[in-house]
Amino acid sequence: MQPASDLDLAISVVICTQNRADLLANVMQTLSAQTLPTACFEIIVVDNDSKDHTRLIAEDFCRQYSNVRYCVEARRGLSYARNRGWMEAKGRYVAYIDDDCRVPNKWLNVAHDIIHQIGPAAFGGPYYPFYNSPKPYWWEDRYGSFEQSQESRLLRPREYLRGGNIFFRRSVLEYMSGFETSLGMSGKKLGYGEETALQRAIRATMPDELIYYDTKLYVDHLVRPEKMTLRWALKSWFVNGRSSYRVYCDDNPQAAKQSQFNLLIQAVFTIKRFLGDLLGGILRRDRERYPYMQNYFYENTINYVAKLGLIYEEYRHCS
């Protein structure tokens, strides 16, 4: 393969990974099959201090392909790894893709067209599920999907791209100092919101910049078995609520802070509504829309869990 030149290098694809060597091999294979000329992109594997054979997998691809690089970020946390990725990158745009994704072979061609035709500060697209284990009887494919819109367009002020399929202009990442390291995953500890916080900061700091969504820029995302359980959903949505407070609420020092007592009252009412809604779902849910109780719980009742996570985080901040 022809080595990439710094002068015409359009895209640096960053894969942040930790202890998922087999998944890394799969996504690397799909990236290696891209139809975009290799002179136009590079692939950077950021190993977030893995203890498995991640290094061996990455170095094997480095030997095979001259546009693949490998580095280690010892500080635990996805945001640290993402920041290391853009600091290592040479491309004009930095793409982030999860290590449990696979990409169609024209993925980077689509991205290249967006860069030259629109040139947004950030852009991304949908993802759709694939599986390596049987699905539960109640699981719907849409639970593992993300679609911001049915059409390709600029995103509105309260719309955001998801972090598993997202591109940023490198100069923007440099200007914004990258991702907030207190947000996001850290090892087995769940965390969310770092890419949303960055998009909000871009809009606040650079109001003329564009954030774009393209339906053709899709990837497939693995839905692992543990994610197809209500236990995971409860934990994930509670953490989502906590992250939401930090991303959307805690950045406004002028906002009136509620007392701990008021927050406790809110929590009690939220729990009562949660239990009432759950009972209502058992007794009188629309069984055509929600064939199984799990569907009703996943699509409705679990929103109360996110609300409790938000209340909990605000309680912590005012204590």
Summary of the structure (lengths in Angstrom):
residues: 319
radius of gyration: 20.7
end to end distance: 58.0
largest distance: 64.5
contacts: 1038
relative contact order: 0.12
helix: 45%
strand: 16%
